[in-house]
Amino acid sequence: QVQLVESGGGLVQPGGSLRLSCAASGSLFSLYVMGWYRQAPGSQRELVARIISGGSTYYADSVKGRFTISRDNAKNTVYLQMDSLKPEDSAVYYCHALNIATNRADWGQGTQVTVSS
């Protein structure tokens, strides 16, 4: 099991930027596929971006070209750089860790991102 702690959410104006961080406890961080999901009120939780240990990434179409996911395996941390933010990006953002050896998934507690003028 891995403990995930997100930080970096907040209120930002449209067109602004935020960087989310997710620190993972435990060892063998490199075994985890790390992802960011988001959930807006009344909507299902959706995958925003995902990164594997080697650095390959996946992005939802809605964030391609604006968001960048990265990871620092030495610090057990994954980041989500969000640029050119839009009001529709407002949601609770959750960090997700999938252990590829055990197929176990863990979630962080979520961090609120609000894009509004």
Backbone as ProteinMPNN parsed JSONL, in Angstrom:
{"seq_chain_A": "QVQLVESGGGLVQPGGSLRLSCAASGSLFSLYVMGWYRQAPGSQRELVARIISGGSTYYADSVKGRFTISRDNAKNTVYLQMDSLKPEDSAVYYCHALNIATNRADWGQGTQVTVSS", "coords_chain_A": {"N_chain_A": [[0.84, -1.182, 0.0], [0.452, 2.269, -0.713], [0.81, 5.557, 0.467], [-0.632, 8.571, -0.514], [-0.16, 11.994, -0.962], [-1.514, 14.923, -1.933], [-0.81, 18.232, -3.158], [-0.925, 21.778, -3.878], [-3.205, 22.729, -5.128], [-5.813, 25.231, -5.735], [-7.185, 28.562, -6.176], [-7.4, 30.087, -9.295], [-7.094, 32.415, -11.983], [-8.711, 32.351, -15.226], [-6.613, 31.22, -17.854], [-4.396, 31.176, -16.303], [-1.846, 29.423, -14.321], [-1.12, 26.402, -12.532], [0.648, 24.178, -10.377], [0.432, 20.906, -9.487], [1.347, 18.623, -6.923], [2.229, 15.336, -5.922], [3.065, 13.38, -3.368], [4.456, 10.292, -2.617], [4.43, 7.695, -0.238], [6.462, 5.011, 1.082], [8.229, 2.316, -0.598], [9.807, 1.343, -3.713], [8.763, 3.009, -5.699], [9.114, 3.222, -8.379], [7.778, 1.101, -9.463], [5.227, 1.859, -9.875], [2.54, 2.968, -11.87], [1.714, 6.205, -12.336], [-0.905, 8.539, -11.943], [-3.124, 11.296, -12.698], [-6.361, 12.161, -11.878], [-9.583, 13.712, -12.259], [-12.509, 15.185, -10.832], [-15.455, 16.755, -11.335], [-18.262, 18.527, -9.886], [-21.201, 16.583, -10.04], [-20.27, 15.075, -12.119], [-18.535, 12.242, -13.587], [-15.538, 10.718, -12.329], [-12.586, 11.357, -14.071], [-9.818, 10.369, -16.137], [-6.961, 12.327, -16.335], [-4.183, 12.551, -16.883], [-1.335, 10.355, -17.288], [1.569, 8.593, -16.243], [4.274, 6.422, -16.83], [6.935, 4.506, -15.276], [9.204, 4.704, -16.897], [8.781, 7.069, -18.175], [7.002, 7.457, -20.275], [4.0, 8.972, -21.421], [0.469, 9.729, -21.088], [-2.298, 11.661, -22.168], [-5.477, 13.124, -21.596], [-7.643, 14.186, -24.205], [-8.735, 16.679, -23.743], [-6.871, 18.121, -22.308], [-4.471, 18.078, -23.592], [-1.467, 19.567, -24.667], [-1.707, 21.599, -22.874], [-1.41, 20.709, -20.247], [1.131, 19.107, -18.304], [2.522, 16.143, -17.283], [4.805, 14.791, -14.932], [7.462, 12.969, -13.328], [9.461, 12.329, -10.436], [11.443, 9.954, -9.615], [13.354, 9.621, -7.651], [12.472, 11.237, -5.638], [10.041, 10.218, -5.083], [7.733, 11.383, -6.17], [5.11, 12.807, -8.092], [4.128, 15.113, -10.591], [1.849, 17.622, -11.799], [1.769, 19.907, -14.14], [-0.144, 22.602, -14.908], [-1.217, 24.616, -17.374], [-2.564, 27.528, -19.084], [-5.175, 27.509, -18.028], [-8.654, 26.707, -17.859], [-12.093, 27.552, -17.107], [-13.547, 25.185, -17.17], [-11.751, 23.334, -16.295], [-11.96, 23.243, -13.62], [-12.187, 21.354, -10.711], [-12.007, 18.599, -8.375], [-8.886, 17.29, -7.977], [-7.282, 14.21, -8.174], [-4.665, 12.153, -7.094], [-3.32, 9.125, -8.339], [-2.18, 5.82, -7.927], [-0.909, 2.995, -9.406], [0.141, -0.167, -8.801], [2.186, -2.078, -10.691], [3.047, -4.616, -10.298], [1.389, -5.884, -8.449], [-1.097, -5.067, -9.159], [-2.561, -3.412, -7.562], [-4.385, -0.514, -6.641], [-4.141, 2.814, -5.442], [-5.433, 5.821, -3.941], [-5.114, 9.382, -3.614], [-6.168, 12.012, -1.341], [-7.288, 14.099, -2.638], [-7.288, 17.351, -4.215], [-8.495, 20.624, -4.459], [-9.126, 22.413, -7.4], [-9.847, 25.483, -8.7], [-10.95, 27.423, -11.307], [-11.487, 30.582, -12.049], [-12.715, 33.877, -12.678]], "CA_chain_A": [[0.0, 0.0, 0.0], [1.19, 3.515, -0.763], [0.075, 6.745, 0.898], [-0.455, 9.642, -1.477], [-0.544, 13.297, -0.43], [-1.493, 15.944, -2.988], [-0.727, 19.634, -2.776], [-0.777, 22.699, -4.99], [-4.461, 23.227, -5.673], [-6.185, 26.567, -5.318], [-7.995, 29.394, -7.065], [-6.591, 30.759, -10.307], [-7.889, 33.038, -13.041], [-8.57, 31.715, -16.55], [-5.341, 31.508, -18.496], [-3.317, 31.032, -15.342], [-1.167, 28.147, -14.168], [-0.929, 25.788, -11.224], [1.379, 22.915, -10.39], [0.058, 19.963, -8.444], [2.351, 17.634, -6.538], [1.727, 14.166, -5.206], [4.17, 12.679, -2.73], [4.093, 8.922, -2.277], [5.227, 7.048, 0.793], [6.806, 3.643, 0.751], [9.359, 2.046, -1.479], [9.522, 0.802, -5.037], [7.926, 3.977, -6.425], [9.273, 3.006, -9.812], [6.848, 0.056, -9.898], [3.892, 2.417, -9.966], [2.05, 3.878, -12.895], [1.127, 7.322, -11.604], [-1.864, 9.288, -12.752], [-3.98, 12.341, -12.139], [-7.759, 12.139, -12.268], [-10.331, 14.84, -11.722], [-13.948, 14.991, -10.734], [-16.239, 17.972, -11.136], [-19.58, 18.221, -9.295], [-22.179, 16.008, -10.95], [-19.598, 14.364, -13.206], [-17.739, 11.081, -13.209], [-14.099, 10.924, -12.239], [-11.979, 11.086, -15.368], [-8.367, 10.375, -16.207], [-6.396, 13.532, -16.94], [-2.858, 12.24, -17.42], [-0.742, 9.192, -16.664], [2.976, 8.45, -16.597], [4.882, 5.197, -16.329], [8.242, 4.729, -14.681], [10.171, 5.097, -17.911], [8.511, 8.431, -18.626], [5.95, 7.573, -21.292], [2.841, 9.671, -20.878], [-0.829, 9.751, -21.769], [-3.109, 12.811, -21.777], [-6.822, 13.247, -22.133], [-7.678, 15.162, -25.298], [-9.14, 17.999, -23.24], [-5.761, 18.816, -21.653], [-3.263, 17.975, -24.415], [-0.882, 20.848, -25.033], [-1.823, 22.558, -21.763], [-0.961, 20.065, -19.011], [2.312, 18.255, -18.412], [2.76, 15.271, -16.131], [6.194, 14.37, -14.803], [7.713, 12.272, -12.066], [10.821, 12.269, -9.927], [11.474, 8.682, -8.884], [14.224, 9.765, -6.48], [11.709, 11.932, -4.596], [8.73, 9.575, -4.946], [6.773, 12.461, -6.396], [4.608, 13.05, -9.435], [3.669, 16.489, -10.73], [0.992, 17.971, -12.923], [1.852, 21.314, -14.481], [-1.362, 22.966, -15.624], [-1.119, 25.945, -17.964], [-3.727, 27.964, -19.873], [-6.323, 26.903, -17.362], [-9.993, 27.124, -18.265], [-13.086, 27.285, -16.057], [-13.97, 23.774, -17.213], [-10.751, 22.521, -15.601], [-12.269, 23.257, -12.193], [-12.547, 20.024, -10.224], [-11.097, 18.018, -7.392], [-7.872, 16.488, -8.667], [-6.84, 13.093, -7.36], [-3.484, 11.387, -7.486], [-3.612, 7.692, -8.418], [-0.98, 4.991, -8.074], [-1.187, 1.603, -9.756], [1.305, -1.041, -8.681], [2.109, -2.978, -11.838], [3.376, -5.971, -9.872], [0.27, -6.461, -7.704], [-2.328, -4.499, -9.714], [-3.275, -2.668, -6.525], [-4.487, 0.913, -6.896], [-4.37, 3.676, -4.293], [-5.839, 7.186, -4.276], [-4.902, 10.446, -2.666], [-7.393, 12.567, -0.771], [-7.799, 15.091, -3.575], [-7.016, 18.766, -4.004], [-9.451, 21.406, -5.244], [-8.655, 23.405, -8.363], [-10.941, 26.328, -9.152], [-10.529, 28.397, -12.309], [-12.575, 31.553, -12.087], [-12.316, 35.275, -12.604]], "C_chain_A": [[0.879, 1.237, 0.0], [0.274, 4.637, -0.314], [0.403, 7.881, -0.067], [-0.961, 10.949, -0.88], [-0.381, 14.338, -1.536], [-1.35, 17.335, -2.379], [-0.677, 20.48, -4.042], [-2.063, 23.217, -5.605], [-4.745, 24.636, -5.19], [-7.061, 27.254, -6.335], [-7.074, 30.139, -8.024], [-7.516, 31.342, -11.364], [-7.729, 32.263, -14.354], [-7.299, 32.18, -17.248], [-4.149, 31.347, -17.578], [-2.765, 29.62, -15.266], [-1.163, 27.7, -12.709], [-0.068, 24.547, -11.413], [0.953, 22.089, -9.194], [1.214, 19.01, -8.185], [1.67, 16.51, -5.789], [2.931, 13.396, -4.681], [3.698, 11.31, -2.269], [5.02, 8.375, -1.205], [5.62, 5.664, 0.315], [7.941, 3.54, -0.231], [8.867, 1.57, -2.843], [8.571, 1.693, -5.829], [7.98, 3.716, -7.917], [8.358, 1.909, -10.355], [5.451, 0.596, -10.191], [3.685, 3.214, -11.25], [1.307, 4.978, -12.147], [0.2, 8.124, -12.509], [-2.544, 10.385, -11.96], [-5.365, 12.186, -12.744], [-8.408, 13.41, -11.735], [-11.819, 14.516, -11.734], [-14.608, 16.319, -10.418], [-17.594, 17.591, -10.542], [-20.544, 17.693, -10.355], [-21.581, 15.225, -12.098], [-18.843, 13.155, -12.676], [-16.266, 11.469, -13.113], [-13.469, 10.519, -13.577], [-10.466, 11.159, -15.286], [-7.897, 11.63, -16.938], [-5.063, 13.216, -17.617], [-2.272, 11.078, -16.631], [0.703, 9.098, -17.124], [3.51, 7.151, -16.007], [6.303, 5.497, -15.856], [9.268, 5.23, -15.691], [9.928, 6.471, -18.5], [7.467, 8.571, -19.713], [4.686, 8.126, -20.665], [1.599, 9.49, -21.734], [-1.583, 10.972, -21.251], [-4.516, 12.677, -22.357], [-6.806, 14.344, -23.21], [-7.94, 16.573, -24.786], [-7.985, 18.79, -22.628], [-4.471, 18.776, -22.474], [-2.779, 19.361, -24.821], [-0.941, 21.891, -23.931], [-1.276, 21.999, -20.449], [0.271, 19.202, -19.299], [2.471, 17.45, -17.133], [4.227, 14.864, -16.134], [6.356, 13.666, -13.464], [9.183, 12.342, -11.734], [10.899, 11.029, -9.056], [12.355, 8.759, -7.641], [13.487, 10.421, -5.317], [10.335, 11.312, -4.371], [7.592, 10.566, -5.17], [6.38, 12.538, -7.87], [3.998, 14.448, -9.459], [2.684, 16.606, -11.889], [1.074, 19.48, -13.096], [0.665, 21.657, -15.363], [-1.246, 24.417, -16.084], [-2.377, 26.249, -18.772], [-5.02, 27.388, -19.313], [-7.627, 27.54, -17.803], [-10.977, 26.848, -17.131], [-13.519, 25.821, -16.021], [-12.926, 22.824, -16.632], [-11.008, 22.456, -14.096], [-12.79, 21.887, -11.758], [-11.687, 19.698, -9.013], [-10.161, 17.093, -8.153], [-7.318, 15.449, -7.692], [-5.596, 12.457, -7.955], [-3.824, 9.903, -7.396], [-2.322, 6.935, -8.645], [-1.393, 3.552, -8.338], [0.106, 0.808, -9.699], [1.231, -2.095, -9.778], [2.464, -4.412, -11.478], [2.184, -6.663, -9.217], [-1.086, -6.051, -8.267], [-3.167, -3.782, -8.663], [-3.241, -1.187, -6.866], [-4.762, 1.661, -5.601], [-4.66, 5.092, -4.77], [-5.385, 8.156, -3.193], [-6.243, 11.016, -2.223], [-8.016, 13.627, -1.66], [-7.423, 16.509, -3.192], [-7.888, 19.573, -4.966], [-8.713, 22.393, -6.148], [-9.876, 24.174, -8.857], [-10.391, 27.386, -10.095], [-11.682, 29.368, -12.509], [-12.009, 32.966, -12.024], [-13.103, 35.98, -11.497]], "O_chain_A": [[1.931, 1.256, 0.638], [-0.903, 4.667, -0.672], [1.565, 8.12, -0.393], [-2.071, 11.003, -0.351], [0.724, 14.601, -2.011], [-1.724, 17.57, -1.23], [-0.42, 19.974, -5.134], [-2.025, 24.053, -6.508], [-4.025, 25.176, -4.35], [-7.61, 26.622, -7.238], [-6.088, 30.747, -7.607], [-8.602, 30.814, -11.607], [-6.717, 31.594, -14.56], [-6.956, 33.362, -17.237], [-3.006, 31.379, -18.034], [-3.155, 28.738, -16.031], [-1.197, 28.515, -11.786], [-0.061, 23.943, -12.486], [1.091, 22.507, -8.044], [1.956, 18.64, -9.095], [0.664, 16.711, -5.11], [3.713, 12.835, -5.449], [2.665, 11.187, -1.611], [6.235, 8.564, -1.257], [5.163, 5.204, -0.731], [8.534, 4.538, -0.641], [7.668, 1.421, -3.078], [7.69, 1.206, -6.538], [7.01, 3.958, -8.635], [8.178, 1.796, -11.568], [4.594, -0.128, -10.698], [4.527, 4.015, -11.656], [0.368, 4.698, -11.402], [0.491, 8.351, -13.683], [-2.539, 10.396, -10.729], [-5.521, 12.093, -13.962], [-7.854, 14.092, -10.873], [-12.307, 13.704, -12.521], [-14.356, 16.927, -9.378], [-18.028, 16.448, -10.682], [-20.686, 18.279, -11.428], [-22.313, 14.756, -12.97], [-18.551, 13.054, -11.484], [-15.818, 12.428, -13.742], [-13.787, 9.468, -14.134], [-9.903, 11.903, -14.483], [-8.38, 11.948, -18.025], [-4.844, 13.57, -18.776], [-2.64, 10.835, -15.482], [1.031, 9.472, -18.25], [3.244, 6.818, -14.852], [6.802, 6.61, -16.021], [10.1, 6.079, -15.373], [10.764, 6.99, -19.239], [7.077, 9.689, -20.049], [4.341, 7.797, -19.53], [1.664, 9.151, -22.915], [-1.527, 11.29, -20.063], [-4.704, 12.179, -23.467], [-6.042, 15.305, -23.12], [-7.424, 17.546, -25.336], [-8.1, 20.002, -22.445], [-3.476, 19.385, -22.081], [-3.557, 20.21, -25.255], [-0.307, 22.942, -24.029], [-0.739, 22.747, -19.633], [0.424, 18.647, -20.387], [2.544, 18.008, -16.038], [4.817, 14.622, -17.186], [5.497, 13.758, -12.587], [10.039, 12.405, -12.617], [10.475, 11.043, -7.901], [12.121, 8.032, -6.675], [13.825, 10.197, -4.154], [9.55, 11.813, -3.566], [6.608, 10.571, -4.431], [7.206, 12.358, -8.765], [3.424, 14.905, -8.47], [2.688, 15.803, -12.822], [0.52, 20.238, -12.301], [0.487, 21.077, -16.433], [-1.186, 25.333, -15.263], [-3.153, 25.351, -19.101], [-5.847, 26.849, -20.048], [-7.699, 28.738, -18.08], [-10.716, 25.996, -16.282], [-13.822, 25.286, -14.955], [-13.191, 21.63, -16.492], [-10.348, 21.7, -13.383], [-13.712, 21.338, -12.361], [-10.759, 20.433, -8.674], [-10.608, 16.214, -8.89], [-6.944, 15.758, -6.561], [-5.497, 12.254, -9.165], [-4.533, 9.476, -6.484], [-1.476, 7.341, -9.443], [-2.149, 2.966, -7.563], [1.046, 1.071, -10.448], [0.312, -2.915, -9.791], [2.213, -5.328, -12.261], [1.979, -7.864, -9.393], [-2.111, -6.622, -7.896], [-4.363, -3.571, -8.864], [-2.224, -0.662, -7.317], [-5.529, 1.194, -4.759], [-4.211, 5.516, -5.835], [-5.285, 7.802, -2.018], [-7.304, 10.573, -2.663], [-9.166, 14.011, -1.447], [-7.26, 16.833, -2.016], [-8.0, 19.238, -6.145], [-7.806, 23.103, -5.717], [-10.825, 23.582, -9.37], [-9.491, 28.147, -9.741], [-12.72, 29.014, -13.069], [-10.974, 33.217, -11.408], [-12.913, 37.175, -11.27]]}, "name": "protein", "num_of_chains": 1, "seq": "QVQLVESGGGLVQPGGSLRLSCAASGSLFSLYVMGWYRQAPGSQRELVARIISGGSTYYADSVKGRFTISRDNAKNTVYLQMDSLKPEDSAVYYCHALNIATNRADWGQGTQVTVSS"}
